[in-house]
Amino acid sequence: MGDRSKYDCVVPVHNLRDYFRTSIDDVIARQGIELDPHAAHYVVNLITLFSRSEELYEDDGETYGLKPLALMLADAADAPSPVVRTQSLQRIGDVSLFISGFFIESLAGKAVDVDYYIYMGGSAYGSLSEEVRGTFRGDAFAHVYRELASKFQVVIDVLNEVRDGARHDSDIDVLRTYEIFQKTGSRRAEKLLRKQGIVPITAAKSRHH
């Protein structure tokens, strides 16, 4: 029998939320990342929720899966009420963050790549922080959405690190990592390339601190 694929590795955990919280806290501490604790808590709850496929995918009775972000944005624009609009914006931000954080490799070669998800997700969270400001919900979440909007790429890097830590995987796809760096300015991608002896020379579009 051949070696099992790195994607077949299963990490047994007793409590998924505790596992994600510990893993994210460890990465944040190790990398010296500044992230509001409430935003980190939001991300832990989000990825725990979306680990259940029925919470991530949509089922309208005819199709089951993820609606394209552009259609989600159209839903937000055509929302019949402010409540529905904020729900649509939150959905865009949440899905963009989860897919970019855990399934970034699946976006390679697609019509839209991770930079599109970062733009859509960050913009959605930014709009959401403005939409809920001054409301009861806004008192609790406006600053969280604002933090996620401004540090979307940072959070993606954290989740990528958590994902790869769970795989116990030390190998990287150099070309894909370089492509991610070019499109997003990911500091994690840059560090991984430098560990391979590669010095990225293409300036990133933007960097979030």
Buried (B, 14 or more C-beta within 10 A) or exposed (E): EEEEEEEEEEEEEEEBBEBBBBBBBBBBEEBEBEBBEEBBEBBBEBBBBBBEEEEBBBEEEEEEEEBEBEEBBEBBEEBEEEEEBBBBBBBBBBBBBBBBBBEBBEBEEEEEBBBBBBBBBBBBBBBBBBBBBEBEBBEEBBBBBBBBBBBBBBBBBBBBBBBBEBBEEEEBEEEBBBBBBBBBBBBBBBEBBEEEEBEBEEEBEEEBE
